[in-house]
Amino acid sequence: MASERKALPVIDTTRCTGCGWCVAVCPPHVLSLAVVPGWQKKSTLHDEAGCTGCAKCAVRCPFDAITMQRIADLPPPR
């Protein structure tokens, strides 16, 4: 439930290599790989509402590209 969630993953696209490990370990399957300019794949949070905030993606990322940010500290959605 979103009200119980304390943090969301924030992906640093300059560190993300598109390896897909975060996508593989995400229990609610809210992360995916998306093609960005230059035809590179990068991880993206495609379903923020479905994220449980478990941080498995951040723990598994071998490139430290994912950090968990408290919801109160996130900028409002556009």
HELIX and SHEET records of a PDB file:
HELIX    1   1 TRP A   21  VAL A   25  1                                   5    
HELIX    2   2 GLU A   48  GLY A   50  5                                   3    
HELIX    3   3 LYS A   56  ARG A   60  1                                   5    
HELIX    4   4 ILE A   71  ASP A   73  5                                   3    
SHEET    1   A 2 ALA A   7  ILE A  11  0                                        
SHEET    2   A 2 ILE A  66  ARG A  70 -1                                        
SHEET    1   B 2 LEU A  31  VAL A  36  0                                        
SHEET    2   B 2 GLN A  40  LEU A  45 -1                                        
END                                                                             
